Amino acid sequence: MTPSRATSPTRRTVTRAGLLAAGLALAPGTARASASTSASSASSSPASPAVSGLALRLPPPTGPYRIGATTLPLVDPSRNDPWDPAIGVREVMATVLHPARTVRGCPRAPQLTEGEAELFTFLAHAVHGLPASGVDWAATRTHSHTGAPVLPGRWPVLLYTPGGGEARSLGTSLAEELASHGWVVVTVDHPGDAGQVEFPGPRPGRDRVRRTVFLGPPTAGQFRTMIDTRLADLRLVLDRLETLGGPLGRALDLGRVGIYGHSAGGTAAAQALYDDRRLAAAVNLEGYLDQVDGTLLPVARYGVDRPLLLLGTDGFRDARLDRSWGAVLARSGARVRRRQLGDAAHGVFTDYAALVPQLQAAGLVTAAGRVRLVGAIGAREAVRAVRHEVRGFFARRVPAGAQ
């Protein structure tokens, strides 16, 4: 890990910045393939999944608490879906990870359902250049236990919003780390934007497993819609948590709430901190704080009065990021801090930090492909560094543990 330092963007960085102008969580070099995907292939069914193959492992959390997992399907009848108006309402899927009283008899949850894994096999290859076969994406198990009862107490809450075109499942490792140390972590999917989302049941206007509308960078208008929709989705989640009943609802300390997000999710997390006084602190994992046309978002234009961590990598840093992050730093004083990971790339803030090196070791990803996605940093070092930065920040700003 290296401290933040000024760098001049290289030609590779500038090219990547153009491809990532909308904040999609795409690795350098992969957006070209997705952008060249024809309209016909974009609308076709995904390739058949690998029914057998390499089973990948997520790193275990280090905290003292076992983890329970509860899925929350949320519906906002006051909004229509911005990506597919035929649905008629806005749906959001969330998973609540919490310290568990016991996990006996409660199975470990899969990272991806069978339906999500089938679609992810296609998307991971089309968007990120990951192998189209040889990996059993449905075989990866989390360290969270479905149906495990919540440990009594009132626990602080952290929201997670993933990168553009990505699903909440790709942030499992960091979410579990935080939950194991005494936070309730609510990971949020933004359907239509998210890579793949499985719903508990059918609804007219959509399939049970819904895919992203993005196979490449969105337009400027789509980016505005994406961020505005995410902000409304996050307000919905906070509103519903305030009315959640039962043991889980009673376990939420909504006087201690933070938010973190990656890429476009980092953009949304920082802006949500500016917009919503219910949020005490935020972590932006490498999300731009401006629109595609360079217009600064309000959080960058006016600054924030609560703590914000800007955490980036040397492999992604460019002039646009420096400009928008520099603006919020200049207007917020000591409330905002910027940190940088060395030998790392944009995907290091996701589960790819642990998964891609396993693919490389199995001969399914080249060394160059690994560097494009997560950087040359070692897997253990990457996971440890990201966990250390995020957990340490929230430990000071939204202290963990029951009250």
N, C-alpha and C positions, 0 to 999 in steps of 0.2 A: 504494500500500500504506500502511495506517495502523496504528499500534500498537494493541494491545488497549485498549479503553476501556469503561467502564460505560455501558450504554444501557438505557432503559426500553422493554420490549416494547410495540409498537403493537398495535392490534386486528388488523391484517393478520398480524403476527408470531404473535400468540396463535392465530389461526385456523389458520395454517399449522402451528404446533406441534402442534395437536390432530390434524391430518391426518397429520403425520409422526411421531406419537407412537412408532411402532415403529422408526423409523430408516430407513425406506425412502428410497431416493434419488429422491424425487418432487419435482417443482418445484411451488411454490405455485400454486394455481389449477388444476392438472391432476388432482389427486387427486379432486376433485369429479366429474370426468367418469369416472374409472376406478371410483370407488365406486358410481356410478349404473349401471354396466354390468350388464345383467341376467345371471342365471345362464345363460340360454340362449346369449347372445352370448359369455359367457366360455368356454363349452365348444365353441363353433363353430370352424371352421377359419378361419385368418387370411385377410384379404383378399388378392387376387392381387397379387403384387409388381409394382412399376414396372419393366418390362423395359428401359426406357431413361429417361433423365432426367439431372438434374444430377449430375455426379461430384464429390464433395467431396474435399478434400485435407487430410491431416494435416501439421502443421508438422514440418520436419526436425529431427532431434536435432543438438546442437551439439558433441558430443564427438569425440575423435580416432579412435574405433574404429568400424569397420563392424560390423553386427549380424547374427548368425545366429539362427534360430528353430527350436526343436524342440518338438513336442507330446508330452506325457506323459499317456496315459490310465492312471489308477490305480484299483485295485479293493481295497476292504477287505472281505474275506469275513466278518470278525468282527462287522460292523454291518449292519443292514438300513437301507434308505432310509427316512427319517422321513416323507417326503411321499408316497411310494407304496410301501408294503410288498410289493406284488406283485413288485417287482424282485428282492428277496431278498438283495441285497448293497448296499453303499454304493460308488458310483462318483464319482470326482472327475477333472475334466479340468484340465490345467495346460499352460501354454506357457513354455518356458525361452528367454529372450532373453540372448545372451551375446556378448562380443567375438569377432569372427570372424577366422580366419587369412586367408581369402579368400572373396569372394562370387561369383567368376567361375563362370558357368554355373548359379547358384542364383537362382531367380526371387524377386521381392519377394512376400511373403505378403499375401493379402487381409486387410483388417480383419475382414470377415465372409465366411464361406462362402456359396454360393448358398442353401443351405437355411436358414442363420441369417439371411441378409438378408431372405428371404421372411417369416419370423416377426417379425423386427425391424421391418419396415415396418408390420405390424399393431400391435405393442406400442408403438412410438414414438408412433404416432398415438393409441392408446387411453389410454396412461398419461401421456404428456408433451404431447399436443396438437401434435406435429410433423406435417408434411404426409403425407397418406395416399397421395399420388402426386406425381410430378414429381421424385423423387430415386432415383437408382440406387445403393442402399446397398451393393450387391455390387461396385461399381466402385472403391471406395476402397482404395488400396494402402498398406500400411505401408512403413516403411523397413528392415524386417527381411527376411532372405533365408532361405527354407526350405532346410534341408539344408546350410547353410554350416558348414564345420568350425570348431570352437572354437579360438581362439588359445591356444597353449600357455602354461601358467602356472597359478597357483592364485588364483582370483578370489573376492572376498567375495560373499555371497548376500543378496538382498533378496526377501522374499515380498510379494505384493500381493493383497489381498482386496477385491473391489468392493462397491459399495453394494447394499443390499437390493433384490431384483428386477432387478438389473443383471448383465451378463456381464463377464468379464475383458477382453473386446475393447474396452470403452468406456474403459479406462485405458491404451490403447496409447501415446499420445504421451509421457506421463510415464515409462512403463516403458522406452521406447526411449531417452529422454534419459539415464536412469540407466545403461542398458546401454552407451551410447556413451561414457560416462565411466569405464567400468571396473568395473561391477558385473555379476554374473549376476542377472537379475531373473526370478523365477518368478511368473507371474500365475495365479491360481487361480479356477476356477469352482466354484460350489456348486450342483450340479444340483437342480432342483425349486424352489430359491430363485432362481437366476440366470435372467435374462430368456430367453435362448435358448442352448442348448448342443448342438453337434453332436458325436456320438461316432464313432469310427472304424468301428464296425460295430453291427449290431443286437443286441438282448438281449431275451429274453422279459420282458414287463411294461412296456416303454417304446418309444417311437419313436426313430428314429435322431437326429432333432432334437427335443430335449425343451424344453418351454416352462415358464415360471415358474408357480407356483400362485398368485401374487399379481397382482391387477390393482388393488389398493388396499391400504391399511395392514393389516397382520396384526393378529390379536387379541393380547392379552397372552400367552396360551399359545403362540401361533405364534411370537411374538418370542423367547420363551425357547428354543423348539426351534431357531429359526434361529441364534441365537448359540451355543448348545451344539453344534449340528451343525457350524458353521463352525470352532469351536475344535478339534473332533475331526478335521475335514478338514485343518486346518493341521498338527496333530500327525502325521497320516498323511503329508502331503507332506514334512515334515522327516524322518520315519523313512525314507521311500523314498529321499530324497536321500542319506542316509547309506549306503545300500547300492547306489546307482547305479554301474554299471560303465562301462567304455569311456572314451574321451577326455573326454567331458563330465563323467562322474563324477569323474575324476581332476583336473578343472579347478576343482572346487568347494572353496573354503576354508570348511569348516563351523565353523571357529573364529571366523569373522567373519560373523554373520548378523543381519540386521535385518528389520523388517516394517513395512508401511504399508497403510492401508486407508481407504476413503471411506465415510462415513455408517455403515450397519450394519457395513461392513468396518472402519471406524475403531474402532467399539466392540469388534469382535473382535480387532483388532490390539493395542489397549491391554490388553485382558484376557489375550491370549496372552502379552504381555510379562510380566505378573504371574505367569502360570501356568508358563511354560516357560523354564528357565534357559539354554536354547540360544540364546535371542534376546538380543542385546546392546542393542538400542534399537528404538524404535517411533515412528511418526508416525500420529496420529489426525486424519484429515481430516474433521472435523465430524461425529463420531459421538457420540451420547449415551452416558454411562457409568452408566446406570441402567436398570432395567426399566420397563415401561410404567406400573406402579403407583407408581413413584417410588423403589423399593428400590434403593439403590446397589449396583453391582457390586463385587466384592471389590477390584478395582484402585482404585476411588474410595474405598471404605470404609477401606482400609488403606494406600494409597499404593504407590509403586514405588521400588526401589533402583537402577534403571538409567534411562538418559535416555529421556524421552518428550516429543515435541513435539505440542502441541494447536494445530492450524491451522484457523481458521474464517473466516467472512465476516460483514460487518456486515448483510447481507441475510437471514441465517438465525438470527442470535443471538437467544436468548430466555431466559426465566427458568429453564427446565428445563436448558438447556445450561450456563448460568452456575452453577447449583447443583451439577450433577454434575462439571463441570470444576473448579469451585472446591474441591470436596472432595478431589480427587486432588492439586491444587496445594497445599492446606493440609497434606497428610500426606506430601508427598514433597520439599519444599524446592526447592533449586536444580536438582534432577534433572529437573524438569518445567518447561517453558516454554510460554507461550501467546502466539500471534501471530494477527493478524487482517488480512484483505484488505479494502480499502474498495471501495465501489461494485460489490460482487460478490454473487453468490447461490450456492446450494448446488451447482449443476451445474458451477461453474467448476473444480472439481477433477477433472473428467472431460474426455473429448475434445469434449464439447459446447462447451467454452470456445473451441475453434477452429472447430467445425462449425456451430454455430447462427448466428454472424455471417455465414457464407457463405450460409446459408439466408435470412437477412434480406436480404442484398444481392441475392439472386435473387427477392425478393418472395414467398417461401414461408413466412416467419415475420414477424409484425409486430414493431414495436419493443417493444411491451408484452410480447409473448411471449418475446422475447429477454431482457428484464429479469427476467421470472419465472424463467427457466431459469438464466442465468449472470450477470445483473446488467448494469449500464451500462458496466462496465469494457471497454476496448478489447481485442480478441482478442489482439494481440501482447503487450500489457501483462499480460493475465491469464496467458497461457502462460508468459511470462518470470518472473512473480512466483511462481507455484506451483513451477516448476522450481527457481528460486533458493532458495526456502525449504527444499524437501525435499532437494535435492542438497546444499545447504550443511550441513544438519543431519547427514545420513549421512556426509558427508566428514569431519566431526569425530568421529563416534561409531563408524562402521563404515567405515574408510578404504578408498577405492577403489584399484584397481590390483592387478596380479599380484604374488605373492610366491613 
